[in-house]
Amino acid sequence: MNLAIVYTSKTGNTEELVSFLKDLFFKKKITVQLFRIEQFPLQDLTAFDGIIIGTYTWGDGEIPAEMLALYRAFETENVEHIATGVVGTGDSFYPHFCGAVDAFRDMLYVHSQLAVTLKVEISLETKDLDRCRRFVELFLKRTTGFVKKELLRTIL
Ligand SMILES: Cc1cc2nc3c(=O)[nH]c(=O)nc-3n(C[C@H](O)[C@H](O)[C@H](O)COP(=O)(O)O)c2cc1C
């Protein structure tokens, strides 16, 4: 499986979260490529089997500007086969907590095989570690189930 985590992070919270998720995949012997959004080869988007998006939230519940091209690519390209997940950090002081996660979630639900989402309050704390483990388990469970179904379709 060709899996990637694509993320953005201004002050490091989301970066810490996605690095932890990557380690959890690694412990399960699953290789996941980690890309900062600026390094992600957007032209190869449809070649991935699974993509997890990591984002903070900006402005009034908004998607950070650097993530908009990725958002539009998912909206317009043939990504129906891609299993997706969304994670993010935010601050519940703001009226729309992790608004960027919600925006990606709603769009990915329509265009891709959305498996699971996760929101973290500012930065990882002990209470979040189990939620991260659960995220990885659910992502893999739903992703492999979906990939198997796709393979079957191709074979039949
Ligand atoms: C100007 C500004 C606007 C923000 N707006 C929101 C918001 O609407 N909703 C939210 O949940 N968090 C908001 N945040 C909080 C950040 O998303 C949060 O601190 C996040 O953990 C930063 O992630 P990073 O360390 O990966 O950059 C805002 C922060 C700043 C500085």
PDBQT file of the ligand as one rigid body, heavy atoms in Angstrom, charges set to zero:
ROOT
HETATM    1  C1  LIG A 201      -4.662  33.761  14.353  1.00  0.00    +0.000 C 
HETATM    2  C2  LIG A 201      -5.048  32.392  14.839  1.00  0.00    +0.000 A 
HETATM    3  C3  LIG A 201      -6.298  31.900  14.530  1.00  0.00    +0.000 A 
HETATM    4  C4  LIG A 201      -6.702  30.630  14.973  1.00  0.00    +0.000 A 
HETATM    5  N1  LIG A 201      -7.976  30.183  14.688  1.00  0.00    +0.000 NA
HETATM    6  C5  LIG A 201      -8.366  28.990  15.170  1.00  0.00    +0.000 A 
HETATM    7  C6  LIG A 201      -9.697  28.528  14.944  1.00  0.00    +0.000 A 
HETATM    8  O1  LIG A 201     -10.534  29.177  14.318  1.00  0.00    +0.000 OA
HETATM    9  N2  LIG A 201     -10.038  27.303  15.441  1.00  0.00    +0.000 N 
HETATM   10  C7  LIG A 201      -9.168  26.535  16.163  1.00  0.00    +0.000 A 
HETATM   11  O2  LIG A 201      -9.548  25.446  16.593  1.00  0.00    +0.000 OA
HETATM   12  N3  LIG A 201      -7.899  26.960  16.417  1.00  0.00    +0.000 NA
HETATM   13  C8  LIG A 201      -7.478  28.151  15.936  1.00  0.00    +0.000 A 
HETATM   14  N4  LIG A 201      -6.204  28.589  16.180  1.00  0.00    +0.000 N 
HETATM   15  C9  LIG A 201      -5.312  27.742  17.003  1.00  0.00    +0.000 C 
HETATM   16  C10 LIG A 201      -4.332  26.879  16.197  1.00  0.00    +0.000 C 
HETATM   17  O3  LIG A 201      -4.992  26.117  15.197  1.00  0.00    +0.000 OA
HETATM   18  C11 LIG A 201      -3.630  25.925  17.158  1.00  0.00    +0.000 C 
HETATM   19  O4  LIG A 201      -2.794  26.670  18.002  1.00  0.00    +0.000 OA
HETATM   20  C12 LIG A 201      -2.837  24.847  16.484  1.00  0.00    +0.000 C 
HETATM   21  O5  LIG A 201      -2.446  23.874  17.432  1.00  0.00    +0.000 OA
HETATM   22  C13 LIG A 201      -1.600  25.362  15.773  1.00  0.00    +0.000 C 
HETATM   23  O6  LIG A 201      -1.018  24.258  15.126  1.00  0.00    +0.000 OA
HETATM   24  P1  LIG A 201       0.506  24.207  14.686  1.00  0.00    +0.000 P 
HETATM   25  O7  LIG A 201       1.364  24.272  15.951  1.00  0.00    +0.000 OA
HETATM   26  O8  LIG A 201       0.650  22.891  14.002  1.00  0.00    +0.000 OA
HETATM   27  O9  LIG A 201       0.756  25.362  13.801  1.00  0.00    +0.000 OA
HETATM   28  C14 LIG A 201      -5.804  29.843  15.741  1.00  0.00    +0.000 A 
HETATM   29  C15 LIG A 201      -4.518  30.353  16.053  1.00  0.00    +0.000 A 
HETATM   30  C16 LIG A 201      -4.143  31.602  15.604  1.00  0.00    +0.000 A 
HETATM   31  C17 LIG A 201      -2.779  32.138  15.985  1.00  0.00    +0.000 C 
ENDROOT
TORSDOF 0
